[in-house]
Amino acid sequence: MKKLALFIALFTGTGIAAAEKATKEDTELLKLAKQYFKPLPKVAENPENPITPEKVKLGKMLYYDPRLSKSGLISCNTCHNLARYGVDNLPTSIGHRWAIGPRNAPTVYNAAIHIAQFWDGRAKDVEEQALGPMQADVEMNMPLDELIAKLNKIKAYVKLFEEAYPGEGLTKETLAKAVASFERTIVSGISPFDRYIQGDLCFNNPVSELFCCLRNNNAVSDRHKRKNNNISDNDLDGDGNLEVVLTNLYANDASQPQILVLDNDQFHWDYEGGKGK
């Protein structure tokens, strides 16, 4: 059976909001959900250690610096690797002189939002947690007094600490705060559920999101017959497949349209001008 093509010119930020056609049940459920959940923040703020660009820059340098360890080989990122979703992918971490720690390294992503730190909850926040691994003999094994003296000999760090914490200098307290400031920016980002809590009632994925928006606008109640708004039943390449052109919606290159092809109820993306594969 010949399938029709839908041509949809959708631009970033101009799609039809699904919430416009939300049912009463949808809105009531969202209202209930908002009583229990909030979307993730962009940064996990701490009034006692307000986030500034200077603190984050310094904290990031410290996070990746193996000189914070006794061996000069281990950084915070060694066990909480941001390229590996904030973990080391090991049952338990390897520390100073290849010591095997007793516990798994938890992810640093969203850690600053937690009500406590470490598996046993012994630290109240990331500021209090930051110095623990540096001193632990099975982790970085670096005495704090030795570390502070070492960092104070590095002119770049002395300058950056003064910029981030004017008048306080490089101390144990500002070291902990600086690392924590960077960690407070390590948030996993807006998930579909976060978007739902923000009021987006069509939050599953790009494909379902697109058709949810169309459905709520009564655009595809009958895909073989109906024309509505900016939708036309043109077969773009004559192959009989249902094709949807998304212009500048999820494309990396905003100038290039992407083709979403529905073939026997299976979706796939076509980046080469709309010819089905």
N, C-alpha and C positions, 0 to 999 in steps of 0.2 A: 504494500500500500504506500502510495506516494505521501511523503511527509512534507509539511510546509516549513518554510524558513521564517524565522522572526528576526527582523532587523531592529536592533535596539541601540540607540545612541545614548549611552549613559556616560556622564562626566563626573569626575571625582567631586563628591559633596553635593551633587544635584539629583541623586536617586530619590525615588519616591519613598517616604518614610512608612515603614510597615505599621508603625504605631497609629497612623491616621485611621486605619481600619480595624484597630484592635477591638476585640469583643470586651464586654463588661467583665467576663471571667478572666481574661488576660490582664486587664488593669487591676482587678482585685488581687490576683495572685502576685503581681509585681508589687503592689502596695504592701502585701504581707511579707514578701521576701525582703523588702527594704527595712523592715523592722528588725531583721536578724543579720543582714549582710550589708557590707559596703564595698565599693570597688577599691582595688588596690591603689594606693597613692603613688604619685610619680617618684617621690622620695619619702623616706620614713623620718620625718622631722623629730628632733629632740630639742625642746626649749632650753635645756641646759647646755646644748652644743649646737647652736644654730648652723645650718648648712650655708657655706659660702663657696664660691668658685676656688678661692685660695686654699681652703681646707680640703676640698675634694681633690684638687691637683696634687697637693702634698700627700694626702692619704693614698692616692693611687700609686705614686712613686714608691711609698713605703710598702704597699701591699705586694708589689712585684720585686722588691729588693731583697736578694738572698743575704745581703750583709747584715740583716737583722738576726741571722742565725750564727751560732758559734762556728760552724763549719764553713760558712760563706756559700753554702750550696742550697739552702732551703728558704723559700719565701712563703708568705701566706698563700700565694697562688699555687704552690706545690701541691698542697692537700685540698685546696678549694679552688680548683682550676676553672676560671671563668669560661674557657673554651670547651669545657666538659660539663657545663651546667652547674659549676660551682663545687664539683667534687673531684676525687681522684680515681674513681671507679675501682677501688680496692676494698676488700672486706674490712681491713683496718689499715691505717696509714703507716708509711715508712718514714722514720724520723732520723734523729742524729745517730751517726755511725750505724745506719741501717737497722736501727731498733724498730721493732714492730709494735705499734701502739695497741692498747687493749680495746679501742672503740673505733667505730666507723666515723669517717669525717662527714658531717652533715653539710648540705649545700648552704652556701652563703647567700644564695638568692632568697630574698624576702626574710632573711634571718633577723634583720633589724626590726621587723614588725612583730616578732614573737614576744610572748610575755616573759620569757626567760631564755638564757643561753646555756649551752652545753647540754648533753643528754640528761644530766641530773638536775638541771635548772639552777646551778649554784651561782650563776652571774645574772644580774637583773637586766642588763642590756649589753649592746655590742661595745660600748665604751669600757665597761667592766670586764668584758670577755677578752678584749684585744690583746692584753699583755700576757694572758695565761699561756698560750702556745709558745710564745717567745721564750718563756722561762722553763717550760716543761722539759725534763731531761730526755724523754722519748720523742720529743718533737724538735724544737729549734735549739734548746739547751743553752740559752744565752742569758747570763745574769744581767738584770736590768741596769745596775750601776755601770757595768762594763759596756753595755750597749749605749747608754746615754753619753758616756765619755767618748765612745767611738764615733757616734753621729755628730757630736759637737766639734769633731775635728774635720768634718766635711763641710766646707764653706757653703756649698749650694744648699745643704739642708739647714744650716744656721739661718741663711737668708730667707728660705721658704717658711721656716717656722715663725720668724719674726713677722713676715707678711700675713701669715694665717692667724697667728696669735700675738698681736702686738703687745709688747711689754711683758709677755709671759716667758718667751724663749722656748728652748728645747728641753723639756722636762718629761718625766714619766707620765704625768697627767696629759700634757699636750700631745705626746706620742700616741697615747691611747685614743684621745679625741680625734686626732688626724686620721688614723686608720679607720676608726668608726665612722667618720664623716663620709669617707669613700664608700664604705659598706652600706651606709644608709641610702646610697644612690643605686645600689644593686637590687633592683626590683624587676620582677619577671615581665612586666608589661601588661597591657590591657588584654585580657582574655575574652572569649565570647561571653562568659558569665559576667564579667565586669561590665561589658557593654549592655547586657540585659539589665543589670541593676541600675545602670545609668538611664534606662528607659527604652533601649532598643529591643523591641519584641521579636526581632528577626535576626538571630545571632549565631546561627549554626556554623556555616562556612560559606565561601563565595557562591557556590552553586545553589545551595538551598536558600541562601540569603537573597539571591537574585530572583528566584522563582517565588519565594515568599512575598517579596515586594510586588511582583507582578500579580500574584494571586490576590493580595490585599487591595490592589487597584483594579480588580476585575479584568485584568488584561489577558489572562490565559485560561479562562474558564472553559473555553473550547478552542484549542490551539489550531484546529483545522478551518474554522470559520470566522473567528472573531478578529476584528481590527479595532485597536483602541490606542489613543494618544500617539506615541511615536513608534508604534509597532506595525510592521507591514508584512504580509505573507508572501515574501519573495524568496525563491530558492536561489541562494547566492551563486552557487556553482553548478546547479543542475544535477546534483548527485542524489537528490531526494531526501537528504538528511535535514533534520531540524537544526538550524544554526543560529547562534546568538552572537552578535558582534558587541564586544565590550570595548568602548573607546575610552582609554585613560582611566579605567576603574581600578584594575589590579595589575596593570602592566608596569614593568620596570621602565620601559621607554614610553613616556607619555604620548609620543607622536605616533606610535604604532598600535593599531587595533589588534585585539586578540579575538580569536574565534572559538566559541564554546559550541561543540557539536554534540547533539543528542542522536545517537544511532542505536536503535533497538533498546531504548531506555538506558543506555550507558553513556556517560559523559566523558569527553576528553577535550583537551585544549589543542588548538591548531594555531601555530605561530607563523604559518607561511601563507597567509592570505585567504584562508577559508576553505581550502580543499580538504575534504574528509580523508582520514587515514584508516 
